[in-house]
Amino acid sequence: MKRSKIASLLATDTAVGTIVDVRGWVRTRRGNKYVQFVALNDGSTVHNLQIVFDMNKFNDEELKPITTGASIHVTGRLVESQGKGQKYEIQADTLEIYGTADDTYPLQKKGHTLEFLREKAHLRPRTNTFGAVLRVRSALAYAIHKFFHNKGFFYLHTPLITSSDCEGAGAMFQVTTLPLNELPRTDEGNVDYSQDFFGKPTALTVSGQLEGELGATAIGEIYTFGPTFRAENSNTQRHLSEFWMIEPEMAFYDITDNMDLAEEFVKYCIRYVLDHCRDDIEFLAEHYDKELIDRLEFVLHNDFVRLTYTEGVEILEKSGHKFEFPVSWGVDLQSEHERYLVEKHFKKPVILTDYPKEIKAFYMKQNEDGRTVRAMDVLFPQIGEIIGGSEREADFGKLKQRIDELHIPMKDMCWYLDTRRYGTVPHSGFGLGFERLLLFCTGMTNIRDVIPFPRTPKNCEF
């Protein structure tokens, strides 16, 4: 008999009255000498399916191994449930026990803190909370590919090992095959990277943007979606050392086109999750964030306010609000500033544009005032910045001058400058941290709880 997933059985009444085959992990077992009830979950939904064992058909020894965490295979008739709390149940005919779990199984019926579950990251997907988060994560990943595919974008695979530092921050994980306890040296005493695997220093990528621009200036509109790495010693609820990024790059897009796409994109993703993960979202809202669904709907049903960084700073300075970090023109805005604009002042998502060039990356298009660049940051309630992007500098001379001003080694930038040297065009793009979007869509507050196996300073388990 073919296995049925619990999500499918609960979603329709077509199987009611038929013999079905289910397999999964035991959440709980209770009952008496006449009847036993087992709550079974197979990971396809946050909801359990109740299995009813008539003790006239089964004996205590057969059911004794059925404890929390055990895996079982049951066939029986699917019927409407007479009890409260479940729509259907299975009247068991046969039982096969795949694997037992004794009382050392860490995820017993009692509630567990998120901190405890992070220490059990290899088992926490079996909990309702992390099953819900992982299903939302999967659906969001699919929605992202679907959105860009429907708009005619091409999915570009950019390198994970690179010799360029896109952000210029230097917080990169080095990749080497050199013997660290006996490094080869040049005559000057420096590490001789000519003997390394790639013949020069290389690292894990912090962004696929620069390579993405190569794709955009060849095939028009591309997006990347893959892991990125930052060797920042940041032990916060918003930072990971390994995370996933979505980075579209579009030829012939100006800053306004870029903002339009960003707003359309995040609204599409949120709508997809609400339409396809409703049970999981409602579970997370009930247990972690009562305002989650209202906040998701809030973003969907409001046009994003657009204003310049200068206008935003003026609003913050005149607000009378006492910020932890003082605000003035030229400072890089903190999350508290961004959230004030979104949550207190406009009460809508905000797109800030035209930032001071000194606090933004070298590749952003310079405005005529010589002080600002055509950057854009999308700010969300509770999260702050969720998207960062810009129109890219298309002028060869201006881009080269900015590279020189920042003392970026030209040997690392020659290939990138060729996109401006040969057939340059206006083009734009942005980056969205996948886990930041997941935080917003799930109501979780710690970014380590929206990725299966978090990598953070001093933590690389499993």
Salt bridges, closest charged atoms under 4 A:
ASP21 OD1 - ARG23 NE 2.88
ASP21 OD2 - HIS73 NE2 2.79
ASP42 OD2 - ARG3 NH2 3.46
ASP93 OD1 - LYS57 NZ 3.02
GLU96 OE1 - HIS73 ND1 2.89
GLU213 OE1 - ARG420 NH2 2.89
GLU213 OE1 - HIS427 NE2 2.70
GLU249 OE2 - ARG392 NH2 2.46
ASP260 OD1 - ARG306 NH2 2.78
GLU263 OE2 - LYS267 NZ 3.03
GLU263 OE1 - ARG306 NH2 3.35
GLU264 OE2 - LYS151 NZ 3.25
ASP275 OD1 - ARG271 NH1 3.26
ASP279 OD2 - HIS47 NE2 3.35
ASP280 OD1 - ARG135 NH2 2.97
GLU282 OE2 - ARG278 NE 3.33
ASP289 OD2 - ARG295 NH2 2.21
GLU297 OE1 - ARG271 NH2 3.91
GLU297 OE1 - HIS301 ND1 3.47
ASP303 OD1 - LYS267 NZ 3.93
GLU336 OE2 - HIS337 NE2 3.78
GLU343 OE2 - ARG339 NE 2.75
ASP377 OD2 - LYS360 NZ 3.11
GLU391 OE1 - ARG374 NH1 3.28
GLU393 OE2 - LYS365 NZ 3.80
ASP404 OD2 - LYS400 NZ 3.13
GLU405 OE1 - ARG402 NH1 2.87
ASP412 OD1 - LYS411 NZ 3.33
ASP418 OD1 - ARG421 NH1 2.24
GLU435 OE2 - ARG137 NH2 2.82
ASP449 OD1 - ARG118 NE 2.82
ASP449 OD1 - ARG124 NH1 3.25
